[in-house]
Amino acid sequence: MDEVRATSRWVASRASHVSIDSSALAKVIDKTQGSIPKVEWDFEGIHYFDNGPLTVQYLFVLDALNFCFWPDKDLNYDHLALGLRDALWNDGSALDADRLQKYTGSQLRDLLKWPRPLPLEEERVRLLHEVGNVLEKRFEGKAANLVEACGKSAMTLVSLIAQNFPGFRDHSLYKGRQIFLYKRAQIFAADLWGAFKGQGYGHFHDVSSITIFADYIVPAALRQLGVLMYSAKLSDAIDTQKEILSGSEEEVELRACTIHAVELMREQMKLQFGKQVLSIDIDLWLWSWGVRTPSLPHHRTLSIYY
Ligand SMILES: Nc1nc2c(c(CN[C@H]3C=C[C@H](O)[C@@H]3O)cn2[C@@H]2O[C@H](COP(=O)(O)O)[C@@H](O)[C@H]2O)c(=O)[nH]1
């Protein structure tokens, strides 16, 4: 995650489509008075949880598919979380590694009880197969073994995931440099931490090294707060729902500036209030507000990463 922080800072210092408004950021920080409103993990009551290894398998599959819902205007993250939860409730082996490798698009739709093709359905199926295959070959079929191999370090977990599962390699190129964003790998660590309340599979000694998860909701929330400012051309593209191409300068700037703005916020809160604030807490606060404000225009990029 040091690379995520460093490369996001690098993008923010060269960005021309997105900027961070430091006075708006200062206002947001003043308003917090040093503490981020606490939002409970699973505030929606939609996730599977049994306090054991099957929950880890569930969260890993969930985050393998946790991207790009917006092309279907009726679909959102909750459908995925609920659909996989119900599938496990009906059949505790639905997410076993051998089963994951065999799902077809229409079986995945059935599993999620979704009546039409999912956005990027072929990619979703391919990623399910990859997760099943690599889990079976290298982790005895269990995501819990992957987590046990990280020695209670979120940083090691993210790097193990990126090394073993190509579908989680959320990188981009920007002005010739490789930029690391790792949204789904980091959110998996955060989901473990949230679900297991920092204990057992959710115990990480370095949870503060996690950065915010650069998706399409959090940048929209930061824009609404005035913290992120967009060029006229980018504002117009987002407001008129034009697609922003994956890997374009605009897209990388949107994601990297989101991460950097939150890192600046954490640094300033430490100086001003002497408190170490977690990106996970800032994320859930901004994200839960963003998804409850459906009128917020968000950027639209076809991507398997977020
Ligand atoms: N930054 C950030 N992005 C997040 C999440 C989550 C869900 N996290 C769960 C964990 C604990 C809570 O209880 C949440 O339920 C999904 N997303 C992203 O949002 C987008 C989906 O939006 P919409 O189409 O409206 O559902 C899509 O890019 C998706 O990848 C998060 O926490 N943080």
PDBQT file of the ligand as one rigid body, heavy atoms in Angstrom, charges set to zero:
ROOT
HETATM    1  N1  LIG A 401     -15.136   2.718  -1.672  1.00  0.00    +0.000 N 
HETATM    2  C1  LIG A 401     -15.971   1.708  -1.546  1.00  0.00    +0.000 A 
HETATM    3  N2  LIG A 401     -16.555   1.176  -2.625  1.00  0.00    +0.000 NA
HETATM    4  C2  LIG A 401     -17.414   0.163  -2.450  1.00  0.00    +0.000 A 
HETATM    5  C3  LIG A 401     -17.730  -0.366  -1.210  1.00  0.00    +0.000 A 
HETATM    6  C4  LIG A 401     -18.651  -1.409  -1.416  1.00  0.00    +0.000 A 
HETATM    7  C5  LIG A 401     -19.341  -2.266  -0.410  1.00  0.00    +0.000 C 
HETATM    8  N3  LIG A 401     -18.637  -2.492   0.772  1.00  0.00    +0.000 N 
HETATM    9  C6  LIG A 401     -19.342  -3.104   1.840  1.00  0.00    +0.000 C 
HETATM   10  C7  LIG A 401     -18.489  -3.256   2.998  1.00  0.00    +0.000 C 
HETATM   11  C8  LIG A 401     -19.074  -2.814   4.144  1.00  0.00    +0.000 C 
HETATM   12  C9  LIG A 401     -20.332  -2.196   3.898  1.00  0.00    +0.000 C 
HETATM   13  O1  LIG A 401     -21.333  -2.773   4.630  1.00  0.00    +0.000 OA
HETATM   14  C10 LIG A 401     -20.502  -2.309   2.359  1.00  0.00    +0.000 C 
HETATM   15  O2  LIG A 401     -21.631  -3.030   2.025  1.00  0.00    +0.000 OA
HETATM   16  C11 LIG A 401     -18.866  -1.469  -2.786  1.00  0.00    +0.000 A 
HETATM   17  N4  LIG A 401     -18.120  -0.520  -3.393  1.00  0.00    +0.000 N 
HETATM   18  C12 LIG A 401     -18.087  -0.078  -4.775  1.00  0.00    +0.000 C 
HETATM   19  O3  LIG A 401     -19.162   0.844  -4.945  1.00  0.00    +0.000 OA
HETATM   20  C13 LIG A 401     -19.630   0.764  -6.305  1.00  0.00    +0.000 C 
HETATM   21  C14 LIG A 401     -21.018   0.216  -6.301  1.00  0.00    +0.000 C 
HETATM   22  O4  LIG A 401     -21.945   1.184  -6.101  1.00  0.00    +0.000 OA
HETATM   23  P1  LIG A 401     -23.489   0.849  -6.440  1.00  0.00    +0.000 P 
HETATM   24  O5  LIG A 401     -23.512   0.563  -7.919  1.00  0.00    +0.000 OA
HETATM   25  O6  LIG A 401     -24.251   2.064  -6.016  1.00  0.00    +0.000 OA
HETATM   26  O7  LIG A 401     -23.833  -0.370  -5.601  1.00  0.00    +0.000 OA
HETATM   27  C15 LIG A 401     -18.713  -0.239  -6.991  1.00  0.00    +0.000 C 
HETATM   28  O8  LIG A 401     -17.587   0.427  -7.537  1.00  0.00    +0.000 OA
HETATM   29  C16 LIG A 401     -18.300  -1.112  -5.837  1.00  0.00    +0.000 C 
HETATM   30  O9  LIG A 401     -17.125  -1.821  -6.126  1.00  0.00    +0.000 OA
HETATM   31  C17 LIG A 401     -17.114   0.195  -0.054  1.00  0.00    +0.000 A 
HETATM   32  O10 LIG A 401     -17.308  -0.197   1.101  1.00  0.00    +0.000 OA
HETATM   33  N5  LIG A 401     -16.252   1.228  -0.292  1.00  0.00    +0.000 N 
ENDROOT
TORSDOF 0
